[in-house]
Amino acid sequence: MPPIDISTAVNPNLTFQVAYSLWTNPALSQHWSDTLEVFVSTDCGASFISVYKKFDATLSTNTPLPYQGSDFVPAANEWRLETIDLTPYVGTSNLLVKFRNVNDYENIFYIDDINVFRNIN
């Protein structure tokens, strides 16, 4: 994402939609999971802080089970809105946001509708 100016923002947040299903049953002794992690940087990318990390059943949006042994194509009710509070970074004029998806032999992962909301003073 391009740098974001939240230097004078009031209650800024980052939102996105996610859809994901495990391929393997998480109750089995041997199973894998993809991981989604979101980072922010306030120093032009010299360092990043993790502000969101989900994997395994906590990342899954598949219902009623968190897994299915076939390609996952989400139904309308299998998307979840995630919100990350950016208030701790108010005052930053060059906030960088980075998404990292680590694949681990699992299913198809979807992300959509990435938005930053910032009410300006």
MARKOL-557985 format. One record per residue (C-alpha): residue in one letter; x, y, z. Coordinates in steps of 0.25 Angstrom, whole numbers, plus 5000, padded with zeros to 4 digits. Example, Ala and Ser with C-alpha at 12.3 -4.5 7.8 and 13.67 -1.06 7.14 Angstrom:
residues 2
<pt residuo="A" u="5049" v="4982" w="5031"/>
<pt residuo="S" u="5055" v="4996" w="5029"/>
This chain:
residues 121
<pt residuo="M" u="5000" v="5000" w="5000"/>
<pt residuo="P" u="5005" v="5014" w="4998"/>
<pt residuo="P" u="5008" v="5022" w="5011"/>
<pt residuo="I" u="4997" v="5027" w="5019"/>
<pt residuo="D" u="4996" v="5041" w="5026"/>
<pt residuo="I" u="4989" v="5039" w="5039"/>
<pt residuo="S" u="4996" v="5051" w="5046"/>
<pt residuo="T" u="4983" v="5058" w="5049"/>
<pt residuo="A" u="4974" v="5046" w="5049"/>
<pt residuo="V" u="4963" v="5043" w="5059"/>
<pt residuo="N" u="4961" v="5028" w="5062"/>
<pt residuo="P" u="4967" v="5023" w="5049"/>
<pt residuo="N" u="4965" v="5008" w="5046"/>
<pt residuo="L" u="4969" v="4998" w="5035"/>
<pt residuo="T" u="4958" v="4989" w="5030"/>
<pt residuo="F" u="4958" v="4978" w="5020"/>
<pt residuo="Q" u="4950" v="4965" w="5016"/>
<pt residuo="V" u="4956" v="4952" w="5018"/>
<pt residuo="A" u="4951" v="4938" w="5013"/>
<pt residuo="Y" u="4958" v="4925" w="5016"/>
<pt residuo="S" u="4957" v="4910" w="5019"/>
<pt residuo="L" u="4966" v="4900" w="5024"/>
<pt residuo="W" u="4968" v="4888" w="5015"/>
<pt residuo="T" u="4972" v="4878" w="5026"/>
<pt residuo="N" u="4964" v="4876" w="5039"/>
<pt residuo="P" u="4971" v="4884" w="5050"/>
<pt residuo="A" u="4967" v="4873" w="5060"/>
<pt residuo="L" u="4977" v="4863" w="5053"/>
<pt residuo="S" u="4990" v="4862" w="5059"/>
<pt residuo="Q" u="4997" v="4866" w="5046"/>
<pt residuo="H" u="4990" v="4878" w="5039"/>
<pt residuo="W" u="4995" v="4891" w="5033"/>
<pt residuo="S" u="4990" v="4905" w="5032"/>
<pt residuo="D" u="4993" v="4918" w="5024"/>
<pt residuo="T" u="4995" v="4930" w="5032"/>
<pt residuo="L" u="4991" v="4944" w="5030"/>
<pt residuo="E" u="4999" v="4955" w="5037"/>
<pt residuo="V" u="4998" v="4970" w="5036"/>
<pt residuo="F" u="5009" v="4980" w="5039"/>
<pt residuo="V" u="5011" v="4995" w="5040"/>
<pt residuo="S" u="5023" v="5003" w="5040"/>
<pt residuo="T" u="5025" v="5018" w="5045"/>
<pt residuo="D" u="5040" v="5019" w="5040"/>
<pt residuo="C" u="5039" v="5017" w="5025"/>
<pt residuo="G" u="5040" v="5002" w="5025"/>
<pt residuo="A" u="5053" v="5001" w="5034"/>
<pt residuo="S" u="5045" v="4993" w="5044"/>
<pt residuo="F" u="5031" v="4987" w="5044"/>
<pt residuo="I" u="5021" v="4984" w="5056"/>
<pt residuo="S" u="5011" v="4973" w="5055"/>
<pt residuo="V" u="4997" v="4978" w="5057"/>
<pt residuo="Y" u="4989" v="4965" w="5053"/>
<pt residuo="K" u="4992" v="4951" w="5052"/>
<pt residuo="K" u="4983" v="4939" w="5050"/>
<pt residuo="F" u="4984" v="4925" w="5045"/>
<pt residuo="D" u="4978" v="4911" w="5047"/>
<pt residuo="A" u="4963" v="4912" w="5051"/>
<pt residuo="T" u="4964" v="4926" w="5055"/>
<pt residuo="L" u="4967" v="4930" w="5041"/>
<pt residuo="S" u="4956" v="4921" w="5035"/>
<pt residuo="T" u="4943" v="4927" w="5031"/>
<pt residuo="N" u="4937" v="4914" w="5025"/>
<pt residuo="T" u="4924" v="4909" w="5032"/>
<pt residuo="P" u="4920" v="4901" w="5039"/>
<pt residuo="L" u="4934" v="4894" w="5039"/>
<pt residuo="P" u="4947" v="4901" w="5038"/>
<pt residuo="Y" u="4952" v="4892" w="5027"/>
<pt residuo="Q" u="4948" v="4885" w="5014"/>
<pt residuo="G" u="4957" v="4876" w="5006"/>
<pt residuo="S" u="4954" v="4883" w="4993"/>
<pt residuo="D" u="4956" v="4896" w="4986"/>
<pt residuo="F" u="4950" v="4907" w="4995"/>
<pt residuo="V" u="4941" v="4917" w="4988"/>
<pt residuo="P" u="4934" v="4926" w="4998"/>
<pt residuo="A" u="4919" v="4928" w="4999"/>
<pt residuo="A" u="4914" v="4942" w="5002"/>
<pt residuo="N" u="4913" v="4938" w="5017"/>
<pt residuo="E" u="4927" v="4932" w="5017"/>
<pt residuo="W" u="4934" v="4946" w="5017"/>
<pt residuo="R" u="4938" v="4953" w="5030"/>
<pt residuo="L" u="4941" v="4968" w="5032"/>
<pt residuo="E" u="4954" v="4970" w="5040"/>
<pt residuo="T" u="4957" v="4983" w="5047"/>
<pt residuo="I" u="4970" v="4988" w="5052"/>
<pt residuo="D" u="4971" v="5000" w="5061"/>
<pt residuo="L" u="4982" v="5010" w="5056"/>
<pt residuo="T" u="4980" v="5020" w="5067"/>
<pt residuo="P" u="4993" v="5016" w="5074"/>
<pt residuo="Y" u="5000" v="5022" w="5061"/>
<pt residuo="V" u="4993" v="5035" w="5060"/>
<pt residuo="G" u="5003" v="5046" w="5058"/>
<pt residuo="T" u="5010" v="5038" w="5047"/>
<pt residuo="S" u="5010" v="5045" w="5033"/>
<pt residuo="N" u="5016" v="5033" w="5026"/>
<pt residuo="L" u="5010" v="5020" w="5031"/>
<pt residuo="L" u="5013" v="5008" w="5023"/>
<pt residuo="V" u="5004" v="4996" w="5024"/>
<pt residuo="K" u="5009" v="4982" w="5019"/>
<pt residuo="F" u="5001" v="4969" w="5017"/>
<pt residuo="R" u="5008" v="4956" w="5018"/>
<pt residuo="N" u="5001" v="4942" w="5015"/>
<pt residuo="V" u="5009" v="4930" w="5018"/>
<pt residuo="N" u="5005" v="4918" w="5010"/>
<pt residuo="D" u="5006" v="4904" w="5017"/>
<pt residuo="Y" u="5000" v="4894" w="5007"/>
<pt residuo="E" u="4986" v="4898" w="5010"/>
<pt residuo="N" u="4974" v="4904" w="5003"/>
<pt residuo="I" u="4971" v="4916" w="4995"/>
<pt residuo="F" u="4972" v="4930" w="5002"/>
<pt residuo="Y" u="4964" v="4942" w="4998"/>
<pt residuo="I" u="4965" v="4957" w="5003"/>
<pt residuo="D" u="4957" v="4968" w="4998"/>
<pt residuo="D" u="4952" v="4982" w="5001"/>
<pt residuo="I" u="4964" v="4988" w="5008"/>
<pt residuo="N" u="4961" v="5002" w="5013"/>
<pt residuo="V" u="4967" v="5012" w="5023"/>
<pt residuo="F" u="4957" v="5021" w="5030"/>
<pt residuo="R" u="4963" v="5033" w="5036"/>
<pt residuo="N" u="4954" v="5045" w="5041"/>
<pt residuo="I" u="4963" v="5057" w="5040"/>
<pt residuo="N" u="4963" v="5068" w="5051"/>
